[in-house]
Amino acid sequence: MTDDIRESQCAARETMAWREAYLVGDTLCVDLWYPPRRGEVAKNGAVAKIEVGITDVRAADSIQISYDFDRDGYSIKQASRFAWASEQDTDRDWQEVAFIQAWARKETDEEEEARLVRSTVSPAEEPTP
């Protein structure tokens, strides 16, 4: 593959990815827009997984986050082998280290009631600390 083709493919993927990511305060929000299911081919540049890393004096392994439609939740994977950005074709041996069920956290009845009460109290009615 020539460098020109590779740069073109990277630019196309970056454009698609940035359409799916946005900042809210100090949080980078990333939505997977219709990711392909296992075994499906990604269509129209759809992103199937997100890799999150850290650049700091404290080293840490990157993680990959993807949605598992069979189990209805997020799969978190970690590599056992490190690779520099220039070595993207290296097998990093990604293995699942955690699974988070979709909709696993639900408000208790008490939390919901407290939230609803707070939302109906006007600022003038709030008690002064």
Secondary structure, DSSP 8 states (H G I E B T S, - for coil): --HHHHHHHHHHHHHHHHHHEEEETTEEEE---S---TT----TT---EEEE---SSS----EEEEEETTTTEEEEEE-SS---GGGTTS----EEEEEEETT-----HHHHHHHHHHHHS-GGGS---
